[in-house]
Amino acid sequence: MNEPMPSETASGLVTLPAPGTVDAVVDRLRAAATEAGHHVLAVIDHQANAEKVDMTLRPTRLVLFGRPAVGTRLMQDRRTSGIDLPSKVLVWQDEHGETQLTYSTGAWLANRHGLKTSGRENALRLESAVREFVAQARRP
């Protein structure tokens, strides 16, 4: 698969396509995070929640995962960074039926919370880990 350029928005979001169904991509993402020593804390099924209130939504899952040694360092720098932890990746089906993955950049996290030098470095390391999990989830 040719690597498309990530689509990064001003809000610090990166969106990349992935082959397969939303559930298959979620499974690969979970496996990648777990293999790297991160804890998958939850998978929130927004589509199922919409159905509970008689609404429709294309497949959309939010995968939450973390590693306390990483997140704690960020919160030691600026406690407010805890609102953006644990890490998360949104796996969703677009209007063309294609699966997409969206995550926040480390620079956005650092800027949002005014992290100092070490906190900024940790935020960028965290993004690097998320980027690797996403890369693995994009492999069929």
Salt bridges, closest charged atoms under 4 A:
GLU3 OE1 - ARG138 NH1 2.80
ASP23 OD1 - ARG61 NE 3.19
ASP45 OD1 - ARG61 NH1 3.13
ASP84 OD1 - ARG112 NH1 2.66
ASP84 OD2 - HIS113 NE2 2.51
GLU95 OE2 - HIS96 NE2 3.58
GLU121 OE1 - ARG125 NH2 3.96
GLU127 OE2 - ARG131 NH1 3.20
